[in-house]
Every structure is written in structure tokens, then in C-alpha cells.
């Protein structure tokens, strides 16, 4: 059986914690898209971690962690990350890397930085991890697959061809020095030596595991609104963030994905530019940011303060629908315990009309939030294990959101740890 864990909104929903929790009952965890441009924060008995490439189920002895073919693979960062968790006492994880995964090159990061600098105030708020240039090259068919590292003659010829194009842009658009073939070849040789022991046909490995009845967990990065097709284009990421892409990014049959756990935050946050209808500012935002998450709402990759907002039911309903949610995991609910009243965005006013349907980006830019306020519960709910033991106003908040989005909330997270979870029988 395959379960996917994905985000409903802009990312930062708490997918890492949910994946880490569900991985206890899984055999294999697969990262199927994205790169090291976003982080998953996890708190468990080993400590607190911010993972960027490793799947969030990497902390168990019994699991195998797979870097799927859909991932933007930054090889030095992957192994730096492995070393960082081992240094904190985590057993060396079992890792497999798809032979069809493509490699983030040093020049992808350089191009990312150059383009953001060139765009200035019109930039996309990139994390400058090389993601857009990487995926551009992948679809232009000038990227490097892991399997290509092991054919030296092929590699030499391809590097020379790729640099012909790269150097024209570098020198004439960005006014930077040209790249040298020998330097890029040396970089690729270093990557080959690092990754060689872990490379395999992960699609065949997963197919055989399915036939053996193994449990597979797919972990997505970011959320529905950052999807390049269905998100707030162009302020999106460069790979599909939807559960449906899990089949492609891991090399699995789509009909085997039986459960889609979509993670929804009890309030909203976002890193990077783009439309954010329920966004709040000033002291109101500072207070929520300070109390939010585990140690505050700051990007796990960039350290940037996250943009804050109240829960947006319009965006969340859309995000859950695009994911094909079977279950919703509702996270960081404990953070809201300080509020007398909790605003919730239940509609968008666009040109004088109110809608509950999520529009395309040009229309979204004109949307104003329609808020309703629910009474707060004014207490700490951490440590509560049963749904019926939650304060009445807390249960009403959950049930109101569930009704608004139209998908069942089956898990409620009331703290950062693995054990801080309440299961609801739906």
C-alpha cells in the first residue's frame, strides 16, 4: 500500500512531523520531487532537525529512504545532511538514489543567484538553491542524470555541449566569467564517487516491494499552491507538488496510491513572494510568528521570517481537492491557544462579489479576504491525547474548518513531537 503525505497550501504545513510519525509503520519512504530549497522540521527523541533532501522517515532503523527520480539531487548537500544526523546519534540510514535522478550542478545555483539579482524588485523570492535553473535544464534535455556519471566519454562530450550554451548566457546576460569544461568534469567526478554506492533502479526496487506487500510512504515538498500547473503561477516552484506526481517522481503505478494525507496548518504561513489573501501584518503577525511552530515561524532552509496569515478555507479547500485528499492532518493547533477570537477566511471578495472558489493568479491578486471570527479556547492543549478531551471551542474550530473545506480531518497535531497527535475516527 502507498500513502502520500503532501501539503495543502504554500508549504510549511508540518509535513515533516506527519511523515516522521507515519514512517513508524512504513517500510520505505520516498522523496519524489523538489530539492534542498525547502526544509522539513522534525522533533523526535534524537532532537530537532531541519531536513532538506532526506525523507522525514529517515530516523527509524527499519526503513529504507529513497531519493526518487523526480528529485533535484544536490549530492554534496545530501551527504552533508546524512553526516549531520549521524553526528547527533541517529543510526546511519539505509539510502537508495534513483539512477534516473538528475543532479543539481554548482552552476544551477550560480544562475539562480544571477537571475534573482537581475530581476531585482521583480524577483520570485527564490531560495537560490538552483531549483528553477535545474528543472529548466531537465526539460530542455541538458541536465545530467545520475546514470550518466558512469560513462566518461559520454560525459566529456555532453559537458562541452552544455557549456557552449551556458557560457553565452553567463558572459553576455549576467556578465560573469565563463565556465571551464575541466572544472565541471571534476565536479561530476566528485559527485560520482560520493553517490556510487547508493545508486540503483529504485523503480524496480519499489515495484518488487509492492509485490511483497511492503508499506511505502511518499513525501512531498511544499504544497498545492506552489504547484507550477495549479498553484499561484508564476510564484511557484518548478516541480509538481501534488500527490498525483508521486507516481511519476517515484516510478510507481498511480492506482497503488490508496491514501493521501494532506497537511493543513491551523493558521497560514508562507515563505517567498506571491498572492496570500489572508495575510496579516504588524504586531498581529509578529505575535503569531513568535508563538508559531516550534521556536517561531522562520524558514527551515533560509531562516527568513515567514509571512503570516489566518487560516484560508478557500485556498485550503482548493489545495485539498487538487491533492485528492482522503485524510487531512490539522497541525500546530496548540499555537492558537492565546487568542480570544480566531479569524478564519471563508471567502474572497473580488470586484464586489464573494466567492469560495480559488481563482487564477491575476484574479487572485484582486481578492480581499472575507473573515468570520470563532471564539478561542484560551488554554494550552499540548498533552491531550483524546479528541473529546479538547476544549469545546477547540473542537468547534476543527469542525468548522472541516465543514468549510469539505474533507475529513482525521489527525490533529497539538505539539511538535511525534507523540503530540490526536486521531479522530471518521
WONORCOR-V57365 format. One record per pair of residues at least 4 apart in sequence whose C-alpha atoms are under 6 Angstrom apart, sorted by the first residue. I is the first residue (numbers start at 1). J is the second residue. If there is no record, write none. Layout:
# WONORCOR-V57365
i = [I I]
j = [J J]
This chain:
# WONORCOR-V57365
i = [1 2 2 2 2 2 3 3 3 3 4 4 4 5 5 5 6 6 7 7 7 7 8 8 8 8 8 8 8 8 9 9 9 9 10 10 10 10 11 11 13 13 13 15 16 16 16 16 16 17 19 19 20 20 21 23 26 26 27 27 28 28 28 28 29 29 29 29 30 30 30 31 31 31 31 32 32 32 32 32 32 33 33 33 34 34 35 35 36 36 37 37 38 38 39 39 39 39 39 40 40 41 41 42 42 43 43 43 44 50 64 64 65 66 66 66 67 68 68 68 69 69 69 69 69 70 72 72 73 73 73 74 77 85 86 86 96 96 97 97 98 98 98 98 99 99 99 99 99 100 100 101 101 102 102 102 103 104 107 108 108 108 109 109 112 112 113 116 119 124 125 125 130 132 132 137 137 137 138 149 163 167 167 168 169 170 170 171 171 192 203 209 210 223 224 224 225 225 226 226 226 227 227 227 227 228 232 235 242 243 245 246 247 247 247 247 259 260 260 261 261 262 262 263 263 264 265 265 266 266 266 267 267 268 268 268 268 269 269 269 269 270 270 271 277 278 278 278 279 279 280 280 280 281 285 285 286 288 289 289 290 291 292 292 292 293 297 298 298 298 298 299 299 310 311 312 313 313 313 313 314 315 317 320 327 327 328 328 328 329 329 329 330 331 331 332 332 333 334 334 337 337 337 338 339 340 341 341 341 342 342 342 343 343 343 344 344 345 345 345 346 346 347 347 347 348 348 348 348 348 348 349 349 349 349 350 359 360 377 377 382 382 385 386 396 402 410 410 411 411 411 412 412 413 413 414 415]
j = [215 216 217 256 257 258 217 257 259 260 217 218 260 219 261 262 220 262 11 223 262 263 223 224 262 263 264 316 319 320 223 224 225 319 223 225 226 270 222 223 263 264 265 19 20 40 41 42 56 42 23 56 56 57 418 57 215 216 63 215 63 64 65 216 65 216 217 218 66 218 219 55 67 68 219 68 70 71 246 249 250 70 71 249 71 72 71 72 52 53 127 129 52 301 50 51 52 300 301 50 51 49 50 48 49 47 48 417 417 300 94 95 95 95 96 97 97 98 249 250 98 100 101 249 250 249 102 104 102 103 104 104 81 90 90 92 198 199 198 199 199 200 201 202 146 147 199 200 201 145 146 145 146 144 145 146 144 134 111 130 133 134 129 130 128 130 128 123 123 273 272 273 134 136 238 141 142 143 143 192 167 171 178 172 173 174 176 175 176 196 251 214 214 241 241 319 231 232 231 236 237 231 236 240 241 236 361 274 323 323 249 250 251 252 253 254 326 325 326 327 328 325 328 328 329 330 330 331 331 332 333 310 311 308 309 310 311 306 307 308 309 306 307 306 369 309 310 369 308 309 285 308 309 285 289 308 290 292 296 297 296 296 296 297 335 297 306 303 304 305 306 303 304 344 344 345 317 345 346 405 356 319 405 325 408 410 408 409 410 409 411 412 412 412 413 413 414 414 381 414 378 379 380 378 376 376 374 375 376 373 374 376 371 372 373 371 372 369 370 371 370 371 355 356 370 354 355 367 368 369 370 353 354 367 368 367 364 364 393 394 414 415 422 422 400 406 423 424 422 423 424 421 422 420 421 420 420]
